[in-house]
Amino acid sequence: MRCSKCGERFTPIDLLSLLEYMGPRCDPAVVADYLNGCVIEEGHIPQYVHTVREKTVLRSLARFGEELRLMARQHGADPEEIREYVRHRLGSAE
């Protein structure tokens, strides 16, 4: 990324990760205003795509973990059924 105001070069930035890192009280408009004038360089696009894909997988794993937690805490949960569910889900993810 290059700042058009000063011409300084920066490393690639992922706005979604930045907002996630800053937390729920962060105002996206403030971040967007701060980044105003920055130009994404073409060479950074593959890194951005990699970051977005990686974050997508991590969010999917977090949802899967929460799903497993809920299943395990249900009254009468059967560990073998949950194991089979995990095997099925992991097998279809390959």
N, C-alpha and C positions, 0 to 999 in steps of 0.2 A: 504494500500500500504506500502511496506517496501523498504527502500533504501538499495540496496546491498552494497553501498559504505561505509555506516556508521552503518547499521543495525537498524536505527531509524524507528519507525512506524509512519505512517501518516493516516489521515482520507481518505475515498474514494475520488477519483478525477474523474471527467468527462472531458476528454480532449476537447470534442466538446463545452461544456459549458465554459471551461476555455478560449478557443480561441474566442468564442463569446463575453465573458466578456472583453477580452483584446482589441477587436476591429479589424477593417479591416486592420490597419497598422501593426498588429502583424504578425511576420514571423513564420509560423507553424514549420519550421525547427529549429528555436531557441528554441521553447517550447519543441519539441521532444528531442532535444539535452539535455536540462535541465532535462527532465524526464528520460533520458537514465540511466539505472541501477536500475530503480524502478520496483518492481515486484507487480503485482496486486494479492492481496490475494483472495482466493476462497470465503471467507465470504463477500467480498465487491461486488460480482457479482449481488446479488439481488438489492442492492442499485443502482448500475450502471444501471440495467435494468429499475428500477423505474424512474430514472432520465431521461433516454432516452425516455421512454414512455411519461413522463410528458412534456418534451420539444417538442415532436412530437405534442401533443395536443395543446400546446401553439402556435406553428407555424401554425397549422391548423386554430386556432381561429383568429390569426392575418391575415391570408389570407382571411378568411371569412369576417372579419371586413373591409378589404380593398375592397373586392368585393361589400359589402353593400354600402360603401362610393361612389364607382364609380356608382353603380346603382342609388343612391339617387341624384347624381349630374347630371345625364343625363337630357337633355332637355325633358320635358313632362313626367318625372318620376311619377308613380302612387304609392302613399304611400300604398294603400291597396294591390297592386300586390307585393310590397316589403315585406309587413307583411306576406302575404301568402307564399312567397318564404322562409322567415325566419321560419315560422311554419313548412313548409315541411322539410327544412334542419335540424331543431332541432329535429323534430319527427323521422327522419331517423337516427339520431346520437345516439339514445338511445339503 
